[in-house]
Amino acid sequence: MYRSSATQFALAKADAAATSDAVGLQCTAGASTVADPCPYGYLYDITGNWDILSGGSGGLTAGATYYLSPSTAGKITSTRPTTAGQFVKKVGIAISTTVMLVDCFGPTIAL
């Protein structure tokens, strides 16, 4: 999620500078509405909700680094963006299939 105004957040996407500066993951990974973000810490959720967020199956991949998706707003990917015009924004590292250590404090890198 990125700060879209002084009082609101919107789903982040790594295809433009304005939307790629993620400040956190939504505290309920599978939720369909935008809520306050979790900028740092352990985020626990069921594998099905992680599948919704990552587009995967079976939850997170333990040990994998996850990035903001350049193709779908509000999604994450374990594939680091490499295409010119996209942005690399690390959002966290999977501890297990159901737990991510969220860390959105790092830089957003333009490709």
MMTF fields as JSON, N, C-alpha, C and O atoms, coordinates in Angstrom:
{
  "mmtfVersion": "1.0.0",
  "mmtfProducer": "UNKNOWN",
  "numBonds": 443,
  "numAtoms": 444,
  "numGroups": 111,
  "numChains": 1,
  "numModels": 1,
  "chainsPerModel": [1],
  "groupsPerChain": [111],
  "chainIdList": ["A"],
  "bondAtomList": [4, 2, 8, 6, 12, 10, 16, 14, 20, 18, 24, 22, 28, 26, 32, 30, 36, 34, 40, 38, 44, 42, 48, 46, 52, 50, 56, 54, 60, 58, 64, 62, 68, 66, 72, 70, 76, 74, 80, 78, 84, 82, 88, 86, 92, 90, 96, 94, 100, 98, 104, 102, 108, 106, 112, 110, 116, 114, 120, 118, 124, 122, 128, 126, 132, 130, 136, 134, 140, 138, 144, 142, 148, 146, 152, 150, 156, 154, 160, 158, 164, 162, 168, 166, 172, 170, 176, 174, 180, 178, 184, 182, 188, 186, 192, 190, 196, 194, 200, 198, 204, 202, 208, 206, 212, 210, 216, 214, 220, 218, 224, 222, 228, 226, 232, 230, 236, 234, 240, 238, 244, 242, 248, 246, 252, 250, 256, 254, 260, 258, 264, 262, 268, 266, 272, 270, 276, 274, 280, 278, 284, 282, 288, 286, 292, 290, 296, 294, 300, 298, 304, 302, 308, 306, 312, 310, 316, 314, 320, 318, 324, 322, 328, 326, 332, 330, 336, 334, 340, 338, 344, 342, 348, 346, 352, 350, 356, 354, 360, 358, 364, 362, 368, 366, 372, 370, 376, 374, 380, 378, 384, 382, 388, 386, 392, 390, 396, 394, 400, 398, 404, 402, 408, 406, 412, 410, 416, 414, 420, 418, 424, 422, 428, 426, 432, 430, 436, 434, 440, 438],
  "bondOrderList": [1, 1, 1, 1, 1, 1, 1, 1, 1, 1, 1, 1, 1, 1, 1, 1, 1, 1, 1, 1, 1, 1, 1, 1, 1, 1, 1, 1, 1, 1, 1, 1, 1, 1, 1, 1, 1, 1, 1, 1, 1, 1, 1, 1, 1, 1, 1, 1, 1, 1, 1, 1, 1, 1, 1, 1, 1, 1, 1, 1, 1, 1, 1, 1, 1, 1, 1, 1, 1, 1, 1, 1, 1, 1, 1, 1, 1, 1, 1, 1, 1, 1, 1, 1, 1, 1, 1, 1, 1, 1, 1, 1, 1, 1, 1, 1, 1, 1, 1, 1, 1, 1, 1, 1, 1, 1, 1, 1, 1, 1],
  "groupList": [{"groupName": "MET", "atomNameList": ["N", "CA", "C", "O"], "elementList": ["N", "C", "C", "O"], "formalChargeList": [0, 0, 0, 0], "bondAtomList": [1, 0, 2, 1, 3, 2], "bondOrderList": [1, 1, 2], "singleLetterCode": "M", "chemCompType": "L-PEPTIDE LINKING"}, {"groupName": "TYR", "atomNameList": ["N", "CA", "C", "O"], "elementList": ["N", "C", "C", "O"], "formalChargeList": [0, 0, 0, 0], "bondAtomList": [1, 0, 2, 1, 3, 2], "bondOrderList": [1, 1, 2], "singleLetterCode": "Y", "chemCompType": "L-PEPTIDE LINKING"}, {"groupName": "ARG", "atomNameList": ["N", "CA", "C", "O"], "elementList": ["N", "C", "C", "O"], "formalChargeList": [0, 0, 0, 0], "bondAtomList": [1, 0, 2, 1, 3, 2], "bondOrderList": [1, 1, 2], "singleLetterCode": "R", "chemCompType": "L-PEPTIDE LINKING"}, {"groupName": "SER", "atomNameList": ["N", "CA", "C", "O"], "elementList": ["N", "C", "C", "O"], "formalChargeList": [0, 0, 0, 0], "bondAtomList": [1, 0, 2, 1, 3, 2], "bondOrderList": [1, 1, 2], "singleLetterCode": "S", "chemCompType": "L-PEPTIDE LINKING"}, {"groupName": "ALA", "atomNameList": ["N", "CA", "C", "O"], "elementList": ["N", "C", "C", "O"], "formalChargeList": [0, 0, 0, 0], "bondAtomList": [1, 0, 2, 1, 3, 2], "bondOrderList": [1, 1, 2], "singleLetterCode": "A", "chemCompType": "L-PEPTIDE LINKING"}, {"groupName": "THR", "atomNameList": ["N", "CA", "C", "O"], "elementList": ["N", "C", "C", "O"], "formalChargeList": [0, 0, 0, 0], "bondAtomList": [1, 0, 2, 1, 3, 2], "bondOrderList": [1, 1, 2], "singleLetterCode": "T", "chemCompType": "L-PEPTIDE LINKING"}, {"groupName": "GLN", "atomNameList": ["N", "CA", "C", "O"], "elementList": ["N", "C", "C", "O"], "formalChargeList": [0, 0, 0, 0], "bondAtomList": [1, 0, 2, 1, 3, 2], "bondOrderList": [1, 1, 2], "singleLetterCode": "Q", "chemCompType": "L-PEPTIDE LINKING"}, {"groupName": "PHE", "atomNameList": ["N", "CA", "C", "O"], "elementList": ["N", "C", "C", "O"], "formalChargeList": [0, 0, 0, 0], "bondAtomList": [1, 0, 2, 1, 3, 2], "bondOrderList": [1, 1, 2], "singleLetterCode": "F", "chemCompType": "L-PEPTIDE LINKING"}, {"groupName": "LEU", "atomNameList": ["N", "CA", "C", "O"], "elementList": ["N", "C", "C", "O"], "formalChargeList": [0, 0, 0, 0], "bondAtomList": [1, 0, 2, 1, 3, 2], "bondOrderList": [1, 1, 2], "singleLetterCode": "L", "chemCompType": "L-PEPTIDE LINKING"}, {"groupName": "LYS", "atomNameList": ["N", "CA", "C", "O"], "elementList": ["N", "C", "C", "O"], "formalChargeList": [0, 0, 0, 0], "bondAtomList": [1, 0, 2, 1, 3, 2], "bondOrderList": [1, 1, 2], "singleLetterCode": "K", "chemCompType": "L-PEPTIDE LINKING"}, {"groupName": "ASP", "atomNameList": ["N", "CA", "C", "O"], "elementList": ["N", "C", "C", "O"], "formalChargeList": [0, 0, 0, 0], "bondAtomList": [1, 0, 2, 1, 3, 2], "bondOrderList": [1, 1, 2], "singleLetterCode": "D", "chemCompType": "L-PEPTIDE LINKING"}, {"groupName": "VAL", "atomNameList": ["N", "CA", "C", "O"], "elementList": ["N", "C", "C", "O"], "formalChargeList": [0, 0, 0, 0], "bondAtomList": [1, 0, 2, 1, 3, 2], "bondOrderList": [1, 1, 2], "singleLetterCode": "V", "chemCompType": "L-PEPTIDE LINKING"}, {"groupName": "GLY", "atomNameList": ["N", "CA", "C", "O"], "elementList": ["N", "C", "C", "O"], "formalChargeList": [0, 0, 0, 0], "bondAtomList": [1, 0, 2, 1, 3, 2], "bondOrderList": [1, 1, 2], "singleLetterCode": "G", "chemCompType": "PEPTIDE LINKING"}, {"groupName": "CYS", "atomNameList": ["N", "CA", "C", "O"], "elementList": ["N", "C", "C", "O"], "formalChargeList": [0, 0, 0, 0], "bondAtomList": [1, 0, 2, 1, 3, 2], "bondOrderList": [1, 1, 2], "singleLetterCode": "C", "chemCompType": "L-PEPTIDE LINKING"}, {"groupName": "PRO", "atomNameList": ["N", "CA", "C", "O"], "elementList": ["N", "C", "C", "O"], "formalChargeList": [0, 0, 0, 0], "bondAtomList": [1, 0, 2, 1, 3, 2], "bondOrderList": [1, 1, 2], "singleLetterCode": "P", "chemCompType": "L-PEPTIDE LINKING"}, {"groupName": "ILE", "atomNameList": ["N", "CA", "C", "O"], "elementList": ["N", "C", "C", "O"], "formalChargeList": [0, 0, 0, 0], "bondAtomList": [1, 0, 2, 1, 3, 2], "bondOrderList": [1, 1, 2], "singleLetterCode": "I", "chemCompType": "L-PEPTIDE LINKING"}, {"groupName": "ASN", "atomNameList": ["N", "CA", "C", "O"], "elementList": ["N", "C", "C", "O"], "formalChargeList": [0, 0, 0, 0], "bondAtomList": [1, 0, 2, 1, 3, 2], "bondOrderList": [1, 1, 2], "singleLetterCode": "N", "chemCompType": "L-PEPTIDE LINKING"}, {"groupName": "TRP", "atomNameList": ["N", "CA", "C", "O"], "elementList": ["N", "C", "C", "O"], "formalChargeList": [0, 0, 0, 0], "bondAtomList": [1, 0, 2, 1, 3, 2], "bondOrderList": [1, 1, 2], "singleLetterCode": "W", "chemCompType": "L-PEPTIDE LINKING"}],
  "groupTypeList": [0, 1, 2, 3, 3, 4, 5, 6, 7, 4, 8, 4, 9, 4, 10, 4, 4, 4, 5, 3, 10, 4, 11, 12, 8, 6, 13, 5, 4, 12, 4, 3, 5, 11, 4, 10, 14, 13, 14, 1, 12, 1, 8, 1, 10, 15, 5, 12, 16, 17, 10, 15, 8, 3, 12, 12, 3, 12, 12, 8, 5, 4, 12, 4, 5, 1, 1, 8, 3, 14, 3, 5, 4, 12, 9, 15, 5, 3, 5, 2, 14, 5, 5, 4, 12, 6, 7, 11, 9, 9, 11, 12, 15, 4, 15, 3, 5, 5, 11, 0, 8, 11, 10, 13, 7, 12, 14, 5, 15, 4, 8],
  "groupIdList": [1, 2, 3, 4, 5, 6, 7, 8, 9, 10, 11, 12, 13, 14, 15, 16, 17, 18, 19, 20, 21, 22, 23, 24, 25, 26, 27, 28, 29, 30, 31, 32, 33, 34, 35, 36, 37, 38, 39, 40, 41, 42, 43, 44, 45, 46, 47, 48, 49, 50, 51, 52, 53, 54, 55, 56, 57, 58, 59, 60, 61, 62, 63, 64, 65, 66, 67, 68, 69, 70, 71, 72, 73, 74, 75, 76, 77, 78, 79, 80, 81, 82, 83, 84, 85, 86, 87, 88, 89, 90, 91, 92, 93, 94, 95, 96, 97, 98, 99, 100, 101, 102, 103, 104, 105, 106, 107, 108, 109, 110, 111],
  "secStructList": [7, 3, 3, 7, 1, 1, 1, 7, 3, 3, 7, 7, 7, 6, 6, 1, 2, 2, 2, 2, 7, 7, 7, 7, 3, 3, 1, 1, 6, 6, 7, 1, 1, 7, 7, 7, 3, 3, 7, 3, 3, 3, 3, 3, 7, 7, 2, 2, 2, 2, 2, 2, 2, 2, 1, 7, 1, 1, 1, 7, 7, 6, 6, 7, 3, 3, 3, 3, 7, 1, 1, 1, 6, 6, 7, 3, 3, 1, 1, 7, 7, 7, 1, 6, 6, 7, 3, 3, 7, 3, 3, 3, 3, 3, 1, 1, 1, 1, 3, 3, 3, 3, 3, 7, 7, 1, 7, 7, 3, 3, 7],
  "xCoordList": [0.835, 0.0, 0.886, 1.961, 0.427, 1.155, 0.215, -1.007, 0.808, -0.002, -0.468, 0.341, -1.785, -2.343, -2.744, -2.916, -2.889, -3.162, -2.741, -2.25, -2.93, -2.511, -3.247, -2.74, -4.425, -5.224, -5.646, -6.385, -5.197, -5.658, -4.515, -3.45, -4.775, -3.85, -4.533, -5.76, -3.73, -4.248, -3.337, -2.227, -3.805, -3.023, -1.833, -1.994, -0.643, 0.596, 0.852, 0.383, 1.609, 1.987, 3.337, 3.553, 4.242, 5.628, 5.848, 6.874, 4.896, 5.062, 5.137, 5.261, 5.064, 5.143, 5.69, 5.427, 6.443, 7.047, 5.993, 6.197, 4.876, 3.841, 3.18, 2.718, 3.124, 2.41, 3.333, 2.86, 4.638, 5.555, 6.219, 6.918, 6.019, 6.656, 5.786, 5.187, 5.734, 4.897, 5.358, 6.554, 4.392, 4.689, 4.305, 4.507, 3.752, 3.393, 2.446, 1.916, 2.242, 1.254, -0.009, 0.044, -1.136, -2.4, -2.373, -1.962, -2.801, -2.689, -3.51, -3.239, -4.497, -5.226, -4.993, -5.594, -4.118, -3.65, -4.757, -4.645, -5.813, -6.855, -8.011, -8.972, -7.945, -9.062, -9.253, -8.292, -10.496, -10.805, -10.887, -10.995, -10.839, -10.869, -9.511, -8.746, -9.222, -7.939, -8.011, -8.905, -7.068, -7.003, -5.605, -4.756, -5.36, -4.043, -2.968, -3.19, -1.807, -0.742, 0.108, 0.196, 0.73, 1.71, 3.081, 3.467, 3.841, 5.109, 6.267, 7.217, 6.195, 7.295, 6.783, 5.966, 7.269, 6.919, 6.457, 6.426, 6.1, 5.638, 4.153, 3.345, 3.807, 2.422, 2.022, 2.582, 1.053, 0.588, -0.737, -1.599, -0.909, -2.19, -2.263, -1.248, -3.43, -3.592, -3.032, -2.934, -2.667, -2.058, -2.979, -2.5, -4.279, -5.211, -5.159, -5.25, -5.016, -4.912, -3.576, -3.516, -2.496, -1.209, -1.271, -0.653, -2.017, -2.181, -2.88, -2.504, -3.892, -4.594, -3.623, -3.619, -2.813, -1.887, -0.747, -0.306, -0.269, 0.902, 0.569, 1.423, -0.66, -1.019, -0.455, -0.479, 0.052, 0.668, -0.286, -1.506, 0.293, -0.474, 0.286, 1.494, -0.411, 0.228, 0.859, 1.643, 0.541, 1.095, 2.424, 2.765, 3.16, 4.467, 5.526, 5.331, 6.64, 7.792, 8.794, 9.382, 8.991, 9.89, 11.269, 11.839, 11.803, 13.12, 13.119, 14.128, 12.008, 11.939, 11.733, 11.046, 12.344, 12.113, 10.938, 10.854, 10.037, 8.873, 8.966, 9.437, 8.494, 8.549, 7.148, 6.238, 6.992, 5.755, 5.594, 6.544, 4.41, 4.154, 4.119, 3.491, 4.79, 4.703, 3.498, 3.206, 2.802, 1.705, 0.31, -0.65, 0.175, -1.146, -1.099, -0.334, -1.913, -1.957, -2.348, -3.281, -1.632, -1.937, -1.414, -1.709, -0.648, -0.126, 1.38, 2.052, 1.895, 3.329, 3.812, 3.018, 5.126, 5.717, 7.092, 7.785, 7.477, 8.827, 9.819, 11.006, 9.338, 10.198, 10.577, 9.71, 11.867, 12.338, 12.105, 12.515, 11.464, 11.272, 12.616, 13.585, 12.659, 13.895, 13.673, 14.63, 12.451, 12.118, 12.297, 11.888, 12.907, 13.069, 11.704, 10.731, 11.644, 10.402, 9.657, 8.716, 10.073, 9.473, 10.298, 11.368, 9.781, 10.442, 10.592, 9.698, 11.727, 11.978, 11.696, 12.366, 10.694, 10.353, 10.187, 9.187, 11.181, 11.11, 10.076, 10.064, 9.192, 8.184, 8.388, 7.828, 9.185, 9.435, 10.045, 10.284, 10.294, 10.878, 9.953, 9.531, 9.644, 8.78, 9.545, 10.644, 8.966, 9.533, 9.021, 9.738, 7.777, 7.139, 6.048, 5.965, 5.224, 4.132, 3.041, 2.206, 3.043, 1.99, 2.484, 1.673, 3.802, 4.356, 5.364, 6.256, 5.202, 6.164, 6.72, 5.981, 8.027, 8.629, 8.541, 9.337, 7.578, 7.348, 8.399, 8.654, 9.006, 9.995, 9.925, 10.623, 9.084, 8.879, 9.682, 9.401, 10.689, 11.458, 12.589, 13.173, 12.903, 14.001, 13.647, 12.502, 14.642, 14.428, 13.611, 13.53, 13.009, 12.357, 13.35, 13.779, 13.715, 14.747, 14.132, 13.43, 14.388, 13.898, 14.783, 16.008, 14.174, 14.952, 14.98, 15.583],
  "yCoordList": [-1.165, 0.0, 1.236, 1.244, 2.264, 3.527, 4.622, 4.488, 5.7, 6.824, 7.622, 8.237, 7.61, 8.3, 9.739, 10.555, 10.041, 11.404, 11.474, 10.492, 12.608, 12.777, 11.839, 11.538, 11.378, 10.559, 9.216, 8.48, 8.873, 7.634, 6.822, 7.348, 5.509, 4.589, 3.951, 3.862, 3.511, 2.821, 1.637, 1.55, 0.736, -0.442, -0.041, 0.632, -0.451, -0.08, -1.0, -2.137, -0.477, -1.229, -0.698, 0.514, -1.604, -1.232, -0.874, -1.233, -0.17, 0.232, 1.743, 2.22, 2.497, 3.954, 4.491, 3.928, 5.567, 6.143, 6.519, 6.311, 7.066, 7.548, 6.436, 6.682, 5.217, 4.13, 3.05, 2.093, 3.193, 2.111, 2.274, 1.367, 3.392, 3.593, 3.01, 3.739, 1.679, 0.984, 1.294, 1.314, 1.533, 1.824, 0.675, 0.753, -0.395, -1.553, -2.482, -2.155, -3.661, -4.607, -4.454, -4.125, -4.692, -4.646, -5.707, -6.84, -5.355, -6.255, -7.523, -8.491, -7.554, -8.774, -9.024, -8.37, -9.973, -10.178, -10.453, -10.037, -11.127, -11.484, -10.508, -10.74, -9.439, -8.497, -7.795, -7.558, -7.467, -6.822, -5.307, -4.621, -4.77, -3.328, -2.846, -3.616, -1.59, -1.012, -0.577, 0.177, -1.053, -0.71, -0.197, -0.114, 0.146, 0.639, -0.409, -1.599, 0.027, -0.913, -1.337, -0.636, -2.506, -3.018, -2.738, -3.44, -1.732, -1.383, -2.29, -2.445, -2.891, -3.726, -4.691, -4.328, -5.909, -6.889, -8.184, -8.333, -9.11, -10.415, -10.34, -9.91, -10.759, -10.773, -12.225, -12.914, -12.685, -14.071, -14.114, -13.264, -15.098, -15.295, -16.718, -17.412, -17.149, -18.5, -18.578, -17.563, -19.777, -19.934, -19.426, -18.853, -19.62, -19.16, -17.658, -17.187, -16.902, -15.446, -15.029, -14.078, -15.748, -15.45, -15.779, -15.094, -16.831, -17.179, -16.046, -15.723, -15.448, -14.322, -13.162, -12.536, -12.882, -11.75, -11.974, -11.04, -13.226, -13.501, -14.143, -14.213, -14.609, -15.307, -16.719, -17.356, -17.21, -18.532, -19.592, -19.425, -20.681, -21.795, -22.396, -22.615, -22.66, -23.254, -22.262, -22.648, -20.993, -19.968, -19.432, -19.543, -18.857, -18.266, -19.353, -20.493, -18.99, -19.887, -19.469, -18.391, -20.306, -19.976, -19.6, -20.306, -18.491, -18.013, -17.095, -16.448, -17.025, -16.18, -14.715, -14.391, -13.842, -12.41, -12.057, -12.536, -11.23, -10.811, -9.322, -8.515, -8.994, -7.637, -7.179, -7.99, -5.888, -5.313, -5.717, -5.624, -6.159, -6.587, -5.396, -4.382, -5.506, -4.452, -4.619, -3.734, -5.751, -6.01, -5.906, -5.628, -6.123, -6.097, -5.292, -5.613, -4.254, -3.41, -4.227, -5.029, -4.021, -4.674, -6.085, -6.754, -6.555, -7.924, -7.913, -6.896, -9.087, -9.262, -10.407, -11.223, -10.459, -11.508, -11.867, -11.02, -13.12, -13.521, -13.332, -13.623, -12.853, -12.569, -11.096, -10.228, -10.813, -9.424, -8.77, -9.335, -7.599, -6.915, -6.613, -6.253, -6.766, -6.53, -5.702, -5.427, -5.301, -4.591, -3.089, -2.519, -2.45, -0.995, -0.33, -0.736, 0.691, 1.398, 0.879, 1.516, -0.281, -0.814, -0.379, 0.214, -0.685, -0.302, -1.529, -2.373, -1.617, -2.719, -2.208, -1.297, -2.806, -2.455, -3.743, -4.447, -4.04, -5.222, -4.976, -3.92, -5.979, -5.829, -6.788, -6.58, -7.841, -8.733, -10.059, -10.34, -10.873, -12.201, -13.208, -13.012, -14.291, -15.336, -16.151, -16.638, -16.289, -17.095, -18.533, -19.491, -18.66, -19.968, -19.773, -18.709, -20.769, -20.641, -19.69, -19.256, -19.365, -18.517, -17.251, -16.463, -17.042, -15.89, -15.146, -15.746, -13.822, -12.974, -11.934, -11.348, -11.714, -10.595, -9.417, -9.303, -8.552, -7.392, -6.336, -6.041, -5.771, -4.701, -3.789, -4.005, -2.778, -1.84, -0.553, 0.438, -0.561, 0.654, 0.872, 1.956, -0.128, 0.0, 0.914, 1.346, 1.207, 2.125, 1.497, 0.274, 2.336, 1.925, 2.238, 3.382, 1.226, 1.384, 1.398, 0.46, 2.449, 2.544, 1.75, 1.785, 1.032, 0.273, 1.025, 0.558],
  "zCoordList": [0.0, 0.0, 0.0, 0.598, -0.669, -0.659, -0.174, -0.234, 0.303, 0.782, -0.428, -1.124, -0.676, -1.834, -1.52, -2.426, -0.24, 0.213, 1.676, 2.232, 2.286, 3.679, 4.629, 5.71, 4.246, 5.155, 4.574, 5.227, 3.363, 2.742, 2.142, 1.817, 2.005, 1.369, 0.17, 0.115, -0.786, -1.968, -2.269, -1.744, -3.106, -3.463, -4.321, -5.339, -3.913, -4.592, -5.784, -5.827, -6.749, -7.951, -8.419, -8.461, -8.769, -9.082, -10.544, -11.122, -11.146, -12.544, -12.735, -13.863, -11.641, -11.715, -10.394, -9.332, -10.468, -9.269, -8.228, -7.032, -8.681, -7.765, -6.961, -5.847, -7.498, -6.821, -6.258, -5.645, -6.458, -6.079, -4.718, -4.267, -4.062, -2.771, -1.656, -0.865, -1.617, -0.643, 0.776, 1.069, 1.641, 3.043, 3.958, 5.17, 3.389, 4.19, 3.465, 2.403, 4.062, 3.562, 4.384, 5.569, 3.754, 4.468, 5.555, 5.307, 6.738, 7.886, 7.761, 8.472, 6.892, 6.577, 5.105, 4.252, 4.806, 3.43, 2.439, 1.286, 2.827, 1.878, 1.818, 1.084, 2.561, 2.615, 1.277, 0.546, 0.968, -0.309, -0.184, -1.2, 1.015, 1.202, 1.701, 2.284, 1.474, 1.873, 3.327, 3.712, 4.136, 5.558, 5.88, 4.992, 7.13, 7.52, 7.239, 7.46, 6.753, 6.404, 7.599, 8.608, 7.453, 8.402, 7.783, 6.849, 8.267, 7.639, 8.024, 7.256, 9.211, 9.676, 10.737, 11.584, 10.678, 11.696, 11.073, 9.852, 11.926, 11.475, 11.148, 11.971, 9.945, 9.501, 9.291, 8.437, 10.071, 10.037, 9.287, 9.506, 8.403, 7.731, 7.204, 7.148, 6.823, 6.298, 4.876, 4.186, 4.446, 3.116, 2.012, 1.034, 2.147, 1.117, 0.909, -0.225, 1.982, 1.845, 1.237, 0.458, 1.594, 0.958, -0.533, -1.348, -0.892, -2.307, -3.064, -4.191, -2.443, -3.063, -3.276, -4.337, -2.281, -2.345, -3.333, -4.002, -3.423, -4.264, -5.605, -6.489, -5.76, -6.991, -7.051, -8.104, -5.923, -5.861, -5.356, -5.381, -4.9, -4.372, -3.189, -3.275, -2.099, -0.927, 0.012, 0.88, -0.136, 0.746, 0.263, -0.915, 1.173, 0.857, 0.689, 1.112, 0.072, -0.037, 1.026, 0.936, 2.027, 3.133, 2.614, 1.782, 3.103, 2.716, 1.51, 1.23, 0.789, -0.415, -0.043, 0.925, -0.834, -0.713, -1.608, -2.738, -1.118, -1.888, -2.2, -1.398, -3.403, -3.936, -4.309, -4.479, -4.431, -4.933, -6.393, -7.17, -6.769, -8.142, -9.095, -8.79, -10.256, -11.257, -12.185, -12.989, -12.075, -13.011, -12.399, -13.117, -11.082, -10.453, -9.157, -8.248, -9.077, -7.881, -6.663, -6.716, -5.566, -4.316, -4.18, -3.19, -5.142, -5.106, -4.864, -5.041, -4.449, -4.246, -5.121, -5.589, -5.338, -6.152, -5.601, -5.037, -5.769, -5.358, -6.506, -6.358, -7.636, -8.784, -8.759, -8.853, -8.634, -8.592, -9.953, -10.967, -10.014, -11.29, -11.958, -11.29, -13.285, -14.039, -15.297, -16.021, -15.574, -16.801, -16.634, -15.622, -17.622, -17.606, -17.453, -18.087, -16.609, -16.355, -15.138, -14.666, -14.622, -13.408, -12.2, -12.34, -11.012, -9.775, -8.882, -8.813, -8.204, -7.275, -5.871, -5.383, -5.225, -3.845, -3.053, -3.19, -2.226, -1.363, -0.279, 0.353, -0.065, 0.982, 2.145, 3.221, 1.943, 3.06, 2.675, 1.5, 3.695, 3.522, 4.199, 5.339, 3.482, 4.032, 5.067, 4.801, 6.225, 7.295, 7.167, 7.459, 6.728, 6.52, 5.475, 4.862, 5.268, 4.304, 4.782, 3.989, 6.073, 6.637, 7.331, 7.818, 7.385, 8.11, 7.242, 6.643, 7.187, 6.492, 7.459, 8.25, 7.385, 8.085, 7.123, 6.191, 7.356, 6.502, 6.826, 7.994, 5.786, 5.957, 4.74, 3.749, 4.823, 3.71, 3.866, 3.193, 4.758, 5.006, 4.007, 3.966, 3.21, 2.24, 1.082, 0.944, 0.247, -0.876, -1.993, -2.103, -2.817, -4.043, -5.155, -5.304, -5.936, -6.964, -8.35, -8.727, -9.111, -10.494, -11.423, -11.3, -12.356, -13.348, -14.659, -15.626]
}
